[in-house]
């Protein structure tokens, strides 16, 4: 349900820049009443930020926005990709990624498309309205507004989100702590018509740094930094005369005869709020963090804030989740923001430092000849996650081929053990993962947090399996969460992992009818009907992986009833593989052996030693080893494998 009926709106988004409009569009599409308040009476025609990176392009594509932007320019090899002014090809982040590199989209065009999306979904954009006060109570926020005509009014909302830039009024009114460091360096910039300058790209001269680039409309963007210059006091924009003087000092060229279209200054202030949420007030974009806008990271970081918050806030308002959704927003984005600010500070030293940083620049230039270094830095700037976490075992790291970017996955029983490891691996490959759990909300939240902390995407859904209505409850949560985050309910990958076992030491004659029925309800009946229910969501080429057990091939009388259920799972795999083959949907079974699931038993050295003797490798398996097999079967590289029983027991079945 939405908020109380007497509210003017569910959410007030302050700021109609790209961040605020993307957030408002996501909220409106999620069934939330949203009003955007913007003090500018008409949209700006300035395009201060125009660079989009791979992760942002993914997010725009998921929402159907890219097609509405028209043809975007992809910067060629040798273009402006850089790290601290040292050339860096951002396609090195992931050469197979469809949006690797840098894309140019004028900010004015992006804002226009995003505003249309808000209005089409039922949202409202109120321009010429300036926020001057906030009053927060237990169930609402009252926003005081002054219109362009000087009239005062107020609005009541369930939540307010400040997307109003680095000088955020919302941040100040709500009392957020904006921690960090003040500016020590600044760079002047302007778009100027009527100039004929040689192109420069971070050219380091005796007195400073200069950049000149021609825009398609014939104007020239100039940027100049004078070594050792103190940043200006206050927040006043520079005049063109000041920029022309600095340009002449650094380059020896006169540009004062040009016609300035826009003048601006940016500095190396580095600040981040200590919390992205204070009760009913949240922040996104430059309102939450301020940084040198180097390499286009500021815009992309803000848009990714908005994309993360939209689904969470919609879920909180519509009643599909509690405050943990909003707390998760802070955890996910604060850490990402802190990492981004760190790399920007490093780039600032390389870019704006004087002759004293030349030895460091030489060292970085040498290091960046290494493929892994270039790829790591390119992923950092592009917002793409690392290939995956290190395996917690003592062996050579392997790499799973393929990418799951733009894919969605459901992993049942993924709050711990093999399920958790599988969710983490799928997310590391780029998938949006639904973390299912039956009762342990804390463990499920830990799984989601671990994925988000590594730069991935996930959300949790609770549903107890083996009871009436279980599959219906599960897919209500799955479809709602996918719709909020992607705009559709497509499920590309289904991993049937959830299961229960017979307690150790129970002889076959001691298994009760009640326990037998429970085993089959959770381990066999639920997977069958989960597959059945997922068929309408799975696209052609989808993936289904069912977790079986080595006990279907290895006798252990104490687990006879459990093994029967896993035999049923293998039959589900066999027959659905044939049934779904015309749609190129693969269905496979993975059979783990003794695997460390984090239970107390694996903390007992004697027990571990005894269990280790069962596998050919004389050790117990790690959850991530099984997860790697499952993840491979979910990729395109496994498209020619279906109906298979994959032995992941570490050679236990060799005899």
C-alpha positions in Angstrom: 0.0 0.0 0.0 1.1 3.6 -0.5 1.3 6.1 2.3 -1.6 7.7 4.2 -4.3 9.1 1.9 -4.0 12.6 3.4 -0.4 12.9 2.1 0.0 15.2 -1.0 2.4 12.6 -2.5 4.3 9.6 -1.4 7.8 10.9 -2.2 9.1 14.4 -2.9 12.3 14.3 -5.0 14.2 17.6 -4.8 16.1 18.3 -7.9 15.2 17.7 -11.6 18.7 16.8 -12.8 19.5 13.4 -14.2 19.7 11.7 -10.8 16.4 13.1 -9.5 14.5 12.3 -12.7 15.8 8.8 -13.0 14.8 8.1 -9.4 11.4 9.7 -9.9 10.8 7.6 -13.0 11.6 4.4 -11.2 9.3 5.3 -8.4 6.4 6.2 -10.6 6.8 3.0 -12.6 6.8 1.2 -9.2 3.3 2.5 -8.4 4.5 5.3 -6.1 3.1 8.9 -6.2 6.1 11.1 -6.8 6.6 14.8 -7.2 9.8 16.4 -8.4 10.5 19.9 -7.1 13.0 22.0 -9.0 13.9 25.6 -8.5 14.8 26.2 -12.2 11.7 27.4 -14.0 12.8 25.8 -17.3 15.3 23.0 -18.0 18.9 24.0 -18.4 20.4 23.8 -21.9 23.9 23.3 -20.4 25.5 19.9 -20.7 28.1 20.0 -18.0 28.2 16.3 -17.7 27.9 14.2 -20.9 29.8 10.9 -20.3 28.1 7.6 -19.6 30.0 4.5 -18.5 29.2 0.8 -19.0 27.3 0.2 -15.7 25.1 3.2 -16.3 24.4 2.1 -19.8 23.3 -1.2 -18.4 20.9 0.5 -16.1 19.5 2.7 -18.8 19.1 -0.3 -21.1 17.2 -2.2 -18.4 14.7 0.6 -18.2 14.2 1.0 -21.9 15.8 4.4 -21.9 18.7 4.0 -24.3 16.4 3.6 -27.3 14.7 6.9 -26.5 18.0 8.8 -26.3 18.7 8.3 -30.0 22.1 7.5 -31.4 24.8 7.9 -28.8 28.4 8.5 -29.7 30.8 5.8 -28.5 34.3 7.3 -28.1 36.8 5.5 -30.2 40.0 3.8 -29.1 42.5 6.5 -28.1 39.6 8.7 -27.0 39.4 10.6 -23.7 39.4 7.5 -21.4 42.1 8.2 -18.8 43.2 7.7 -15.2 44.6 10.9 -13.8 45.3 12.2 -17.3 47.1 9.0 -18.4 45.5 7.3 -21.3 43.3 4.3 -20.4 41.0 2.4 -22.7 37.8 1.8 -20.8 37.0 -1.1 -23.2 39.7 -3.0 -21.2 37.1 -3.3 -18.4 35.4 -6.1 -20.2 36.0 -6.3 -24.0 32.9 -8.5 -24.4 30.6 -6.0 -22.6 28.2 -4.4 -25.1 28.6 -1.0 -23.5 32.3 -1.1 -22.5 34.1 2.2 -23.1 32.6 5.8 -22.9 29.5 7.1 -24.5 28.5 10.7 -25.0 25.0 12.0 -24.3 24.4 15.7 -23.8 22.9 16.2 -20.3 20.1 18.3 -21.7 19.0 15.4 -23.9 19.2 12.9 -21.0 17.2 15.1 -18.7 14.5 15.6 -21.4 14.0 11.9 -21.9 14.0 11.2 -18.2 11.4 13.9 -17.5 9.1 12.5 -20.2 9.4 9.1 -18.6 8.4 10.5 -15.2 5.3 12.2 -16.6 4.3 9.2 -18.7 4.3 7.0 -15.6 2.1 9.5 -13.7 4.7 11.5 -11.8 4.7 15.2 -11.5 7.5 17.7 -12.1 7.0 21.1 -10.4 9.4 23.8 -11.7 10.1 27.2 -10.3 9.7 25.8 -6.7 12.5 26.3 -4.1 12.6 24.2 -0.9 13.2 26.3 2.1 12.3 24.1 5.0 11.7 20.5 6.2 9.7 19.3 9.2 9.9 15.5 10.0 7.5 13.6 12.1 6.9 9.9 12.7 4.8 9.3 9.6 5.6 12.1 7.2 7.9 14.9 6.1 6.4 18.4 5.5 8.3 20.4 2.8 8.1 24.2 2.8 8.4 25.7 -0.7 8.6 29.2 -2.2 7.5 29.6 -5.8 9.1 31.8 -8.4 6.3 34.3 -7.7 7.2 34.4 -4.0 4.3 32.4 -2.8 4.8 30.0 0.1 3.2 26.6 0.2 3.9 23.2 1.8 3.7 19.5 0.8 3.3 16.4 3.0 5.1 13.3 1.9 6.1 9.9 3.3 9.8 10.5 2.2 11.9 13.2 0.8 15.0 12.5 -1.4 17.6 15.2 -1.9 19.0 15.0 -5.4 19.8 18.7 -5.4 23.5 18.7 -6.1 26.7 19.5 -4.2 25.2 22.5 -2.5 22.2 20.5 -1.4 19.5 22.4 0.5 18.0 19.1 1.7 21.3 17.9 3.1 21.7 21.1 5.1 18.1 21.3 6.3 18.1 17.7 7.5 21.4 18.1 9.3 23.5 15.4 7.5 27.2 15.2 8.4 29.2 16.0 5.2 32.6 14.6 6.2 35.8 15.0 4.2 38.3 17.5 3.0 38.1 21.0 1.6 39.5 22.0 -1.8 43.2 22.6 -2.4 43.2 22.7 -6.2 40.7 24.0 -8.8 40.3 23.8 -12.6 38.5 26.5 -14.7 36.4 25.6 -17.7 34.2 27.2 -20.3 32.5 26.4 -23.5 33.5 29.2 -26.0 32.3 30.0 -29.5 34.5 31.6 -32.1 37.8 30.0 -31.2 40.2 28.1 -33.4 42.5 26.3 -31.0 44.7 23.2 -31.5 43.2 20.2 -29.7 44.8 19.4 -26.4 44.2 16.6 -24.0 45.6 17.1 -20.5 48.7 18.8 -21.9 51.1 19.5 -19.1 53.0 22.7 -19.6 55.5 24.6 -17.5 52.8 26.6 -15.7 49.9 24.3 -15.7 47.5 21.9 -17.4 45.3 22.6 -20.5 42.6 20.8 -22.4 40.8 22.0 -25.6 38.2 20.0 -27.5 35.9 21.0 -30.2 32.1 20.2 -29.8 30.0 19.2 -32.7 28.3 22.6 -32.7 31.7 24.3 -33.4 32.2 25.6 -29.9 35.3 24.7 -27.9 35.5 23.4 -24.4 38.6 24.7 -22.6 39.8 23.6 -19.2 42.8 25.0 -17.5 44.6 24.6 -14.2 47.5 26.8 -13.0 50.0 24.9 -10.9 50.0 26.1 -7.3 46.9 28.4 -7.7 44.8 28.6 -4.5 41.1 27.7 -5.0 38.7 30.6 -4.8 36.9 31.5 -1.6 33.2 31.0 -1.5 31.2 29.5 -4.4 31.2 32.2 -7.0 31.6 31.1 -10.7 34.6 32.6 -12.5 34.2 35.3 -15.1 35.5 34.6 -18.6 38.2 37.2 -18.2 39.7 35.1 -15.4 39.6 32.0 -17.5 41.2 33.7 -20.4 44.0 35.1 -18.2 44.7 31.6 -16.8 44.7 30.1 -20.3 47.2 32.7 -21.5 49.4 32.1 -18.5 49.5 28.3 -19.1 49.5 28.2 -23.0 50.6 31.6 -24.1 47.4 31.8 -26.3 44.7 34.5 -26.3 41.1 33.4 -26.2 39.5 36.6 -24.8 38.0 37.4 -28.2 35.8 34.3 -28.0 32.1 34.3 -27.0 31.7 32.4 -23.7 28.6 30.2 -23.7 29.1 28.9 -20.2 31.8 29.4 -17.5 32.4 27.1 -14.5 35.0 26.0 -12.0 35.4 22.7 -10.2 37.7 21.8 -7.4 39.0 18.8 -5.5 36.7 19.0 -2.6 36.2 15.4 -1.4 33.2 14.9 0.9 30.6 12.2 1.6 27.7 12.1 4.0 28.2 9.7 6.8 24.7 8.3 6.3 22.6 8.3 3.1 19.4 8.2 5.1 18.2 10.1 8.2 14.8 8.7 9.0 12.4 9.9 6.2 15.0 11.9 4.4 17.5 10.3 1.9 20.2 11.7 -0.4 21.4 10.6 -3.8 24.0 11.9 -6.3 26.1 15.0 -5.5 23.9 15.8 -2.5 25.4 12.7 -0.9 29.0 13.1 -2.2 31.1 15.8 -3.7 34.2 15.0 -5.8 36.3 16.3 -8.7 34.2 15.4 -11.8 37.1 13.6 -13.4 36.4 11.1 -16.2 32.6 11.5 -15.9 32.4 9.5 -12.7 30.3 12.0 -10.8 27.3 11.7 -13.1 27.5 8.0 -13.3 27.9 7.5 -9.6 24.8 9.6 -9.0 22.7 7.8 -11.6 23.7 4.5 -10.0 22.7 5.9 -6.6 19.2 6.6 -8.0 18.9 3.2 -9.6 19.7 1.5 -6.3 17.3 3.6 -4.3 14.3 3.5 -6.6 13.3 -0.1 -6.1 14.1 -0.1 -2.4 12.0 3.0 -1.7 9.2 1.8 -3.9 9.2 -1.5 -2.0 9.1 0.3 1.3 6.2 2.5 0.3 4.2 -0.3 -1.3 4.7 -2.6 1.7 6.8 -5.4 0.2 9.6 -4.6 2.6 10.5 -2.8 5.7 13.1 -0.3 6.8 15.9 -2.9 6.0 15.4 -2.0 2.3 16.4 1.6 3.0 19.2 0.7 5.4 20.5 -1.5 2.6 20.6 1.5 0.3 23.1 3.2 2.6 25.2 0.1 3.0 25.4 -0.5 -0.8 26.0 3.1 -1.9 28.1 4.5 0.9 30.8 1.9 0.3 30.7 2.3 -3.4 30.9 6.1 -3.1 33.8 5.9 -0.7 35.7 3.7 -3.2 35.0 6.1 -6.0 36.1 9.1 -4.0 39.3 7.3 -3.2 40.2 6.7 -6.9 39.2 10.2 -7.7 41.6 11.6 -5.1 44.4 9.5 -6.5 43.6 10.8 -10.0 43.5 14.4 -8.7 47.1 14.0 -7.5 48.2 12.7 -10.9 46.2 15.2 -12.9 46.6 18.5 -11.1 49.8 18.0 -9.3 52.8 20.1 -10.5 56.3 18.9 -11.5 56.6 17.1 -8.1 54.2 14.4 -9.2 56.1 13.5 -12.4 57.9 10.5 -10.8 54.5 9.1 -9.7 53.1 9.6 -13.2 56.0 7.8 -14.8 55.5 4.9 -12.4 51.7 4.8 -13.1 52.3 4.9 -16.8 54.6 1.9 -16.6 52.2 0.0 -14.4 49.3 0.7 -16.8 51.1 -1.2 -19.5 50.1 -4.4 -17.6 46.8 -5.9 -18.8 45.5 -6.7 -15.3 46.2 -3.2 -14.0 44.5 -1.6 -17.0 41.5 -3.9 -16.6 41.2 -3.2 -12.9 41.3 0.6 -13.3 38.9 0.5 -16.2 36.4 -1.6 -14.3 36.8 0.8 -11.4 35.9 3.8 -13.5 33.2 2.0 -15.5 31.4 0.8 -12.4 31.7 -2.9 -13.4 32.3 -5.5 -10.7 35.5 -7.5 -10.5 35.3 -10.9 -12.2 34.6 -12.6 -8.9 35.7 -13.2 -5.3 38.8 -15.3 -4.6 38.1 -18.9 -3.8 38.7 -19.6 -0.1 40.8 -22.6 -0.8 44.5 -23.1 -1.5 44.6 -23.7 -5.2 45.2 -21.8 -8.4 42.4 -19.4 -9.3 40.3 -20.3 -12.3 38.1 -18.0 -14.3 34.6 -18.8 -15.5 34.1 -17.7 -19.0 31.1 -15.7 -20.1 29.1 -12.8 -18.7 25.7 -12.7 -17.0 25.3 -8.9 -17.3 21.6 -8.0 -17.7 20.5 -11.5 -16.6 18.3 -12.2 -13.6 18.6 -15.3 -11.4 16.6 -16.9 -8.6 18.6 -19.1 -6.2 16.4 -20.9 -3.7 17.8 -21.5 -0.2 20.6 -18.9 -0.8 21.0 -17.5 2.8 24.0 -19.8 3.4 26.1 -22.6 2.1 26.1 -23.6 -1.5 23.1 -21.4 -2.2 24.9 -18.3 -0.8 28.1 -19.0 -2.7 26.1 -19.6 -5.9 24.2 -16.3 -5.5 27.5 -14.5 -4.9 29.1 -16.0 -8.0 26.1 -15.3 -10.3 26.1 -11.7 -9.0 29.9 -11.4 -9.6 29.2 -12.3 -13.2 26.7 -9.4 -13.5 23.3 -11.0 -12.8 20.7 -9.5 -10.6 20.1 -12.2 -8.0 17.0 -13.0 -6.0 18.1 -14.4 -2.7 15.4 -16.8 -1.4 15.2 -17.8 2.2 12.7 -19.7 4.4 13.1 -18.1 7.8 16.6 -16.8 8.6 16.2 -13.2 7.5 19.5 -12.2 9.1 21.5 -14.7 7.0 19.6 -13.7 3.8 20.4 -10.0 4.5 24.1 -10.9 5.0 24.1 -12.6 1.6 22.6 -9.6 -0.1 25.0 -7.2 1.7 28.0 -9.3 0.7 26.9 -9.1 -3.0 26.2 -5.4 -2.8 29.6 -4.7 -1.0 31.3 -6.4 -4.0 29.4 -4.1 -6.4 26.7 -6.6 -7.4 22.9 -6.5 -7.2 20.6 -8.6 -5.2 17.4 -8.6 -3.2 15.8 -11.1 -0.8 12.4 -12.9 -0.9 11.0 -14.9 2.0 8.9 -18.0 1.3 8.7 -21.2 3.4 8.7 -24.2 1.0 6.8 -27.4 1.5 3.6 -25.7 2.8 0.4 -24.8 1.0 0.8 -21.7 -1.2 4.6 -21.8 -1.0 5.4 -21.4 -4.7 2.7 -18.7 -5.1 4.2 -16.7 -2.2 7.7 -17.1 -3.6 6.9 -15.8 -7.1 4.8 -12.9 -5.8 8.1 -11.6 -4.2 10.2 -12.5 -7.2 8.1 -10.9 -9.8 7.5 -7.7 -7.7 11.2 -7.3 -7.0 12.2 -7.9 -10.6 9.5 -5.5 -11.9 10.8 -2.7 -9.5 14.4 -3.1 -10.6 14.2 -4.0 -14.3 10.7 -2.9 -15.4 9.8 -6.5 -16.3 9.5 -10.0 -14.7 11.9 -11.9 -16.9 13.8 -14.6 -15.0 16.8 -15.9 -17.0 18.2 -18.4 -14.5 16.6 -20.7 -11.9 18.7 -22.5 -9.4 16.7 -25.1 -7.3 19.0 -25.3 -4.3 16.7 -25.3 -1.2 16.4 -28.5 0.6 16.1 -30.3 3.9 17.9 -33.5 5.1 17.3 -36.4 7.4 19.0 -35.9 10.8 22.2 -37.8 11.2 22.0 -41.2 12.9 18.4 -41.9 11.9 18.0 -45.5 10.8 15.6 -46.2 7.9 13.0 -47.9 10.2 13.0 -44.7 12.3 11.8 -42.3 9.5 8.3 -41.2 10.3 5.6 -40.7 7.7 5.5 -37.0 8.7 9.2 -36.6 8.1 9.0 -38.5 4.8 6.2 -36.2 3.6 8.2 -33.1 4.6 11.3 -34.3 2.8 9.3 -34.8 -0.4 7.3 -31.6 0.0 10.5 -29.4 0.2 13.0 -31.4 -1.9 10.8 -32.7 -4.8 7.4 -31.2 -4.9 8.5 -27.6 -4.4 11.2 -27.8 -7.2 8.7 -29.3 -9.6 6.2 -26.6 -9.1 8.9 -23.9 -9.0 10.0 -25.0 -12.5 6.4 -25.1 -13.6 5.7 -21.6 -12.3 8.9 -20.2 -13.8 8.2 -21.4 -17.3 6.2 -18.3 -18.2 9.0 -16.1 -17.0 11.9 -17.9 -18.6 12.9 -16.6 -22.0 14.2 -18.8 -24.8 17.8 -19.7 -23.9 17.1 -19.7 -20.2 18.9 -21.9 -17.6 17.6 -24.3 -14.9 20.0 -26.0 -12.5 18.7 -28.4 -9.9 20.9 -29.4 -7.0 20.8 -33.1 -6.5 23.2 -35.1 -4.3 26.0 -37.7 -4.7 23.8 -39.9 -2.4 21.8 -40.9 -5.4 24.8 -42.9 -6.5 26.5 -43.6 -3.2 24.7 -45.7 -0.5 24.1 -44.3 2.9 21.1 -46.0 4.5 20.6 -43.2 7.1 19.8 -40.9 4.2 17.5 -43.3 2.1 14.5 -41.0 2.3 16.5 -37.9 1.5 18.2 -39.7 -1.4 14.8 -40.7 -2.8 13.9 -37.0 -3.0 17.1 -36.2 -4.8 16.4 -39.0 -7.3 13.1 -37.3 -8.0 15.0 -34.1 -8.6 17.1 -35.8 -11.2 13.9 -37.1 -12.9 12.6 -33.5 -13.0 15.9 -32.5 -14.7 15.8 -35.4 -17.3 12.2 -34.9 -18.5 12.1 -31.1 -18.4 15.4 -31.0 -20.4 13.6 -32.9 -23.2 10.5 -30.8 -22.9 12.2 -27.4 -22.9 14.9 -28.2 -25.6 12.8 -26.6 -28.4 13.1 -23.3 -26.5 16.9 -23.8 -26.0 16.4 -23.8 -22.3 18.9 -26.1 -20.6 18.1 -28.1 -17.5 20.9 -29.9 -15.6 21.5 -31.5 -12.2 24.6 -30.8 -10.1 25.4 -33.3 -7.4 27.6 -32.1 -4.5 29.3 -34.4 -2.1 30.3 -33.5 1.4 30.6 -29.7 1.3 31.5 -27.2 4.0 28.2 -25.3 4.5 29.5 -23.3 7.5 27.8 -25.5 10.1 29.5 -26.2 13.4 30.4 -29.7 12.3 33.1 -28.3 10.0 34.7 -26.6 13.0 35.6 -30.0 14.5 39.0 -31.1 13.0 38.4 -34.8 13.8 35.1 -34.8 11.9 36.5 -32.9 9.0 39.4 -35.4 8.7 37.0 -38.3 8.7 34.8 -36.7 6.1 37.9 -35.8 4.0 38.7 -39.5 3.3 35.5 -39.9 1.3 36.5 -37.8 -1.7 39.3 -38.6 -4.2 41.1 -35.4 -3.2 41.1 -36.3 0.5 39.4 -33.1 1.6 35.9 -31.8 2.0 34.5 -29.5 -0.7 34.0 -25.8 -0.4 30.7 -24.2 -1.3 32.2 -22.0 -3.9 33.6 -25.0 -5.8 30.0 -26.3 -6.3 28.9 -22.8 -7.0 31.4 -22.5 -9.8 30.0 -25.5 -11.5 26.4 -24.2 -11.2 27.5 -20.8 -12.5 29.2 -22.3 -15.5 25.9 -24.1 -16.3 24.1 -20.8 -16.2 26.4 -19.2 -18.8 26.2 -19.3 -22.6 29.2 -21.5 -22.7 27.1 -24.4 -21.3 24.4 -24.0 -24.0 25.2 -27.5 -25.4 24.8 -29.3 -22.1 21.3 -30.3 -21.0 19.7 -33.2 -19.1 23.1 -33.9 -17.6 24.0 -35.2 -14.1 27.1 -33.3 -13.1 29.2 -35.0 -10.5 30.5 -32.3 -8.1 31.5 -34.6 -5.3 35.3 -34.2 -5.6 35.6 -37.8 -6.9 33.5 -39.4 -4.2 31.7 -41.5 -6.8 34.9 -42.9 -8.3 34.9 -45.7 -5.6 
